[in-house]
Amino acid sequence: MTGRKRAPHGSGATDYDEEGDAWSQGQARFLRAEAWSRLDIEHLADEIADVGRSERHALTSALSVVRPHLLKRDHQPTRRIPN
C-alpha cells in the first residue's frame, strides 16, 4: 500500500493516518453526496484493492479447510458420521 497522506487543511476531511474508521465514514458521506472533489481518490483505490485481497484470502482460507474434509468424506465412506 502507498504511504498515507494528510487530508488538506480546512477541507473538513478526516486524516487518513489518524482515524481510519472516521476517514472511511467521511468518504462514504462524500460519495453519497456526490462530493467528488472531496474524495481521497488515492486512498479509496488502495482501500478497495485491500478489500478485494482480503476477500480473496478469506475464500482461499475457507477452501483450504473444507477441501481436506470433502476428500476424506469421498475416500473414506466407512468413516462417515450418519445423519
C-alpha positions in Angstrom: 0.0 0.0 0.0 1.2 3.5 -0.7 2.2 5.9 2.1 -0.7 7.7 3.8 -1.1 11.4 3.3 -2.9 14.0 5.4 -6.2 15.5 4.3 -6.0 19.1 3.0 -6.1 21.5 5.9 -9.6 23.1 6.2 -11.2 20.5 3.9 -13.4 19.1 6.6 -11.9 15.7 5.7 -10.6 13.3 8.4 -6.9 12.5 8.4 -6.4 9.0 6.8 -3.4 8.3 9.1 -5.1 9.1 12.4 -8.7 7.9 12.2 -9.3 5.1 9.7 -13.0 4.4 10.6 -13.8 8.1 10.7 -12.0 8.6 7.4 -13.9 5.8 5.7 -17.3 7.1 7.1 -16.5 10.6 5.8 -15.5 9.2 2.3 -18.8 7.3 2.2 -20.7 10.5 3.0 -18.8 12.3 0.2 -19.7 9.5 -2.2 -23.4 9.6 -1.3 -23.4 13.3 -1.6 -21.6 13.1 -4.9 -19.0 15.5 -3.5 -16.4 14.2 -5.9 -13.8 16.9 -5.2 -13.7 16.0 -1.5 -12.8 12.3 -2.1 -9.4 11.0 -1.3 -9.1 9.0 -4.6 -5.7 7.6 -4.0 -6.6 6.1 -0.6 -10.0 5.0 -1.7 -8.4 3.0 -4.6 -6.0 1.4 -2.1 -8.8 0.5 0.3 -10.9 -1.1 -2.4 -7.9 -3.1 -3.6 -7.3 -4.2 0.1 -10.9 -5.4 0.4 -10.5 -7.5 -2.7 -7.3 -9.1 -1.4 -8.9 -9.7 2.0 -12.0 -11.3 0.5 -9.8 -13.5 -1.8 -7.7 -14.5 1.2 -10.7 -15.4 3.3 -12.2 -17.5 0.5 -8.9 -19.3 -0.1 -8.5 -20.0 3.6 -12.0 -21.4 3.9 -11.5 -23.6 0.9 -8.2 -24.9 2.3 -10.2 -26.0 5.4 -13.1 -27.6 3.6 -11.2 -29.3 0.8 -9.5 -32.0 3.0 -12.8 -32.8 4.7 -14.5 -33.3 1.4 -11.7 -35.5 0.2 -11.8 -37.6 3.4 -15.6 -37.9 3.0 -15.3 -39.1 -0.5 -12.4 -41.5 0.1 -13.4 -42.9 3.5 -17.1 -43.7 3.2 -17.0 -46.2 6.1 -15.9 -43.4 8.5 -18.8 -41.1 7.7 -21.0 -39.9 10.5 -24.6 -40.9 9.9 -27.1 -38.0 9.6 
